[in-house]
Structure formats: C-alpha cells, structure tokens
C-alpha cells in the first residue's frame, strides 16, 4: 500500500514537472502570432512571405521529429529535456544579432532552432503524460497538460503585444522591440534546463530492450490519425496567425494592430478553458464522442465566419478556439489506443504532425493574397481541415481486422 502511495506521489510530481514544458512551448508558439504583424510591417511583406514565420517554425516538426526521437533513445528522457530547453534558449539568443542586422532570414533561423527544441520536448512530454496513470484517463491527463499549454498561449500574446507592437520612429527601433522578450525567454529556458538536469524523474517508459520492428502506419487509426492531427494543427495555427489582420479589416472590426492583439488571448484562452473543462468531461464522456461534438461545432462556427461580416464573423472565428481545445489530446490518444509495444514508435510519427502548422498558414496566406479569394474567404481552408477531423472522429479511428499481422509482416 505504501509503495502504491509513493508511486502515485512520484507520478503527481512528474506530471507537475511535465506541465512546465507544455507551458514553455505554448508561450513560444503564441508569440509567433505577435511576430507576424510586427515583421509584416517591418519588412513590408505580403501574407505569403509573412507566413514563412510559421513555415520555418512548424517545418522543424517534420524535419526534426525523427532525429529528436533518436536523440532521446540515445541520451534518455531527462537529458533530452535539458537539451531541448537549451536548444530553445539558443534559438531565442539568435534574435539579438537578427534584430541588430534587421535580417528576416536570421529571425527565421532563430525560430527554426527554437522549434527544434520544442520538438525534443514534445517527443518526451506527450507519451510521458499518457502513461503517468491508468490508460482510461490518459486523454484526460493530456487535456489537463494541454490546458497549462493554453494558459501560456493566452498570457504570452498579452505580454508580447505590449512589449513588441506599437508605433516606432525607425526600422532599427522596431526591430529592437523583440530583444527584451526573447532574451528573457532565453534566460528562463536555460534556468529550467539546469533544474531538470539535476532532478530525478520516475522511469516509466521502457521496452525491456526489445527492438520494435514493423510498419506501424499499417494501423488505420494511426495512419488516419496522423493526417487528422496534421490538419488540426494546421487549422488551429492558421486561424491564430491571421487574427490581427482579420480584425483589422474595415468590414470586420477595423482594429489597429495593438488593439487587435488583445483579442488573441480570447482565441487561445478558449483552448485553455476548453482543455480544463475537457479534462473533467473526459472522465465521464468518451474521447470519441467529445471529438465528434467539437469538430461539428468548429465547422459550424467557421461557416458562420465565412458567410457573415462584422462582430458576428469576429466572434464566431474566435469561438473556434474553445472547440479546438480537446482535439490534439483526443486525436493523439485515439491514434495510440491499444498499440501496446508499438506506442513509442507511433508517437515518433505523431510528433511530426505539427508540420501542418508550417503548411496550412502558408497556404491560407497564398489564398488571402489572391484577389479572387481574399483574407475573408481564405477561412475555407481550416473549415475543410475540420471536416476531415470529423470523419476521423466518426469512422476513421476504427481499426480493421488483421492489422497487427500486416504491421508484423505476417499477412
């Protein structure tokens, strides 16, 4: 009995520590939404060029997910956390020479390095949280951790908007506005990296030295889950990326950048509220049913956004954040459900899904730059993403007979 209590206490401590990582990468991601309008004005760019911010950041998830998984296998989870945090700090430090040189490519390089650090943290944290307790409540735990992530995405734009956005007298002054928040971020991540290096974490992810072989993408739930998760991240990031520009349109709200930035936390705050609520709801309602309801609501809200103008379009777009809230954790959990010894290998593939955040904001930027489409109608792209996720929630998650034999090459 005492060992059971000690195990539960260790798991609670480990869960609390893991949530700090969710907070850090949430802050980094949401600060991109402040950089987008800031750099658009500083470098006088169109939407497509500006969305290279998200392309470089989330592109790292596609390019670095497998190397990150191999790194974790080599150095272990705890050292991997410290390495990931230090990598984020190095990327943030690159913003200092980038601002002095007023170099967009150097800023993008710094974002890529920070994203690489975030990839390493996600390879560790997502599966770690899932196994810190009973499998029946895995989605609930991940939703709670994602709620902490959303707390960061709610607070960071408020702080970032105050420190970065504004009217400046020269390009040098405008470029220098990013220095203080990103130097502060670097100092914080280096400090947390040192703390994690000396901490003891329970060892709970182990394959007993067994070499796992087989093509895990033969699992239908995983194959379609990767697509659904990619589309979810793409839709979520695309909507957040265009908030300031969308609210600045005269037929929507006509807000100035600094005022529009104060509405970003409402979008990300919806995710925070939804994730904390979802953590409780998922104790009673199945993961699949909650995902179905959320995707239907997202499709309806974006349809209203596209078909209306003014505050109706504005608030329906912002409300999507609430229903985005549980999608990552629910799709993630449904994709891995019942995979057993293949879970770690499958996780390495799922962690590549945020590449959607590189592709779909850029594609929406291309649509927004087209005179025949424009910014307003470009929201058809995230709407289609949610439509596929709805299909996954209704049918795509279901496994087919004989899949295990296909994975092991026996069929």
N, C-alpha and C positions, 0 to 999 in steps of 0.2 A: 504493500500500500504506500509506504514511504517512497519507494523508488518511482511509483506511478506519479505521486505528487511532485517529486523532484523533476521528473521528465516534463510534466505539464508546465512547471515554473520555468524550466530551461526553454521550452518551446515558446512561452509567452515572451521571455526576454529576447529570444532570437527573432520573433515576429516583430517586436517593437524596433529592433535594430534594422531589420529589413525595410520597414516602412520609411526610415530616414532616407534610404536610397530612392524609393519611389518619389519622395518629396523633392530631392535634388534634381532628378531628370525631368520632373514635371515643371520645375521652375525654368530650366533651360529651354524646354520646348516652347513654353508660352511666351518667353522673351522674344522668340522669333517673330511673333505677331506684332511686336513693337518695332523690331528692326525693319520689317517690310516697308511700312510707310516712311520710316526715317531714311532708309537707304534709297527708296524710290525718289524722294526729293533731293537728297544729297548728290546722287549720281545721275539724276534726270533720266530715269529708265521707264520703259513701258511695263505692263503687268508680267509679260513673259520673262523679261530679264530679271525683274524683281523676284519672281518665284524660284530663281536659281538658289535663293536662300534655303528654301525648303528642299529643293532638289539635292543640294550638296549635303544638307543635314541628314535627311532620311535616306539618301542614297547610301550612306555609310552602313545602314542596317542591312542592306543587300550585300554589299561588298565585304563587310567585316564580321557578319554573324558567324560564319563557319570558322574563320581564324580565331574569333573570340571563344568559340566552343572548344577548339583545340588548345587554346591557351589555358582555359580553365581546367581541362583534363591534365595538362602538364604541371601547373603550379598550384592547383587546388582552389576551392571556393573563397577562402578567406583572403589569401594573397591576391586572388583575382579581383576582389572588391577594392582593395587598396590600389591595385594597378589601374583599375577603371577610374577611380576617383582622381588619381594623379594625372591620368590622361586628360580628363575634363579640365583640370586646373591648367595644364599646359596649353590646351586649346584656347582657354579664356585669356591667358597671358599674350597670345598672338594678337589679340585685339589692340594691344598697346602700340606695337610697330605699325599695324594696319591703319590705326587712326592717325598716327603721325605722318604716314605716307599717303593717306587718303586713298587706299588701294582696295577696291572691291574684291579682286581675286584673293588677296591676303585675308580679308574678312571671311570669305567663303572657306578658305583653307582652315582657319581657326574654328569655324563651325563644324567642318568635317572631323577635325580632331576631337572636339567636344562630343560629337555624336558617336565617335568610335568608343570613347569612354562610357557613354550611356549604353551602348550595345553590350559591352562587357558586363555592366551592372545588371542589365535585363536578363542576360544569359544565366546569371546567378540567381537573381531575386525571384523571378516568376515561378520556376519549378520549386524553389526552396519554400516559398509561401504555400504552394499547393500541398506539399507533403508534411507541413507542420500541424498535423492533426488528422481527423477522420476524412476519408475521401468524399463522404456525403456532404460535408460542409466546405470542401475545397474552393468552390466558386464563391461562397460567402466570404471566406478569408481573403481571396484575391480581390473581391469587390471592396472590402474594407481597406486593404492596402492601396488600391486604386483611388479610394476616397482621399487618402492622405496625399496621393499624387495630385488629385484635383484641387486640394487645398492650396498646393503650391502654384498650380496653373491659375488659380483665382487671385492670389496675392501678388505674384510676380509681375503681371501686367500693370497693376496699380502702381507698384514701386517703379518699375521700368518706364512707364509712361510719364511719371513725374520727373524722373531723372534724365530721360533721353529726349522726349518730344518737346517741341517748342519752336520759337522764332529765334533765329541766330543771325549774327551780323556777317559771318564769313563761313566758307566751307570748312576751314580749319577748326573753327569753334563748334560747328555742327558735328564734325567727325569725332572731336574730342569728347562729346557728350556720352559716348559709350564706355569711356575708360573706367570711370568710378564703379559702375555696377559690375563690370566684368572682372576688374581687378579684385573687387570684394568677393565675387564668386570663386575666383582662383584661390584666394587665401582660405576661404571656408572649406573648399573641397580638399585642399592639401591637409588641413587640420583634421578633417574627418577620416582621411586616408590613414593618417598616423594612428588615430584612435582605433580603427578597425584592425590595423596590423597587430596591435597588442591585445586584442580581445580574444576570448575563447568562445567559439560557436559550436553548438552540437552537430556532430557528424551524422546526418540522416539520409544522405543521398549516396547510395553505394550499389554497385552492380556485382559485388563479390569477385571482381577481377574478370568477369565473363566478357568476352569480346562479342559485342552485339553486331550481327550482320543481317542483311536483308533490306529490301527496298520498302521503307515504311510508307512511302506515298501510295502503295497498293491499298492502304487503309482508306476507304472512301471518305470517312468522317474527317480524316486528317487532310487528304488531298483537297477536298472542297472547303475545309476549314481554313487552310492557308489562303485560299482565294478570298473567302469571306472576311478574314482578318485583315488582309491587304486592302480590300475595298473599304472596310470600316475605318482604318487609319487614314486612308486617302480622303474619304469624305469628311471625317472629323477635322483633319488638319486644313483641308481646303476651305471649309466654312470659317474656321477661326482665322485663317490667313487674310480673308477678304472683308472682315468685319468693319475695319476702319474705313476702307474705301467704299464699301456698300452703304454705310451710314452717312458717308459724305455726299452721296448722290442727292441732288436737289429734290427729286421725286420720292426719296425715301425719308431722310431726316435732315439733310443739309448740314450735318455737324462738322465743325472743324476737327482736325486730327486729334488734338489733346482731349476734347470732349468725347469724341467717338471712342478713344482708347479706354475711357472709364466704363464703357459697355462691354468690353472684352471679358472682364471678370464675371459678368452675368452669364455669359455663354459657358465659360469654364466652371463657374460656380454651380451651374445646373448639373454639370457632371459630378461635382463634389456632393451636392445634396442627393442626387440620384444614387450615387455609389454607397453612401452611408445608409440610405433607405433600402437600397437593393441588398445590402449585406444582411439586413433584418428580414426582408421579404423572402429572400432565398433560403431562409431557414424553414419556411412553410410552403413555398410555391416552387415548382420545378424550374430548373435552369432553362429548359427548352420553352416553356410557356411564357416566362418573363421575356425571353428574347423575341418571341413572336409578337408580343404586345408592343415592345419597344420599337421594332422595325416598322410595324404598321403606323405607329404614331409619327415616326420620323418621315415616312413617305408622305403622310397627310400634311404635316407641317411644311415641308418643302414645296409641296404642290401649292399650298396657300401662299407661300413666299413668292413663287414664280407668277402666280395669277393676280396678285394684288400689288399695291404700292403703299407708300406712307408707313405709318406706325404699325399697321396690320402686318405688312411684309417684314418689317424690322423685328417685331416681337415673335412672330412665328419662326423666323430664322434663328433667333437667339434661344427659343424654347427647345430647339433640337438638341441642345446640349444636355438637357435633363434626360432625354431618352437614349442619348449616346452612352450614358453613364455605365451601364452594365454590359455593353456589347463586348468589349475586349475580354473581360474575365469570363463571360459566359461562352463565347466562341472558343476561347483558349481551353476552358475546362471540357467543353463538349468534344473538341478535337482530340484531346488526350484521354478521354474516358475509356477505361478498360484496356489501354495499350500495354500495361504491365511493364516488362523489362525494356520495351521499346520507347518508353516515355521520354527518357533523356535525349535519345536520338531525334525523336519527333519534335521536342522542344527546340533543338538547334535549328530546325527548319521553320518553326512558327516564329521564332525571334527575328527572322528575315522579313516578316510580313510588314513591318513599318516602312518598307520601301514604298508602300502606297503613298506615304506622306511626301515622297520625292516626286512621284509620277503625277498624281491627280491634281495637286495645286498648280503644277506647271501646265497640265492640260486645260485646267479651268482658266488659267491666265491666257492661254492661246485662244480659247473661246471668247474670253472677255475682250481681247484685242480685235476680234473680228467685228466689223461694223454691222454685219447681218445678225449677230448674236448679242454681243454686249455683255456687260457685267451681270445685269439682272437675270437674263435668260441662261447664263452660264451655270446657274444652280441646278440645271437639269442633270449635270454630271454627278454630283453627290446623290441626287434623288435615285438615279439608276443604280448606284452602288448599294443603297439601302434596299432596293428591290431584290438584288441578288441575295443579300443577307437574309431577307425574309424567306426566300426559297430555301436557304440553308437551314433556317430555324424550323421550317415546316417539314422538310423532307431530306435535305442534303446531308444531315448529320447521321442518318440511319446507315448502319453497316450492312454489308451484303454477305451471304453465306460463302464460306471458303476463302475469306480474305487472308486469314492467318497463313494458310497453305501457300497463297500467292506471295506473301511477304517473305516466307522462308524458302521460296523457290521449289516447293514440293508439288505444285499444281501445273 
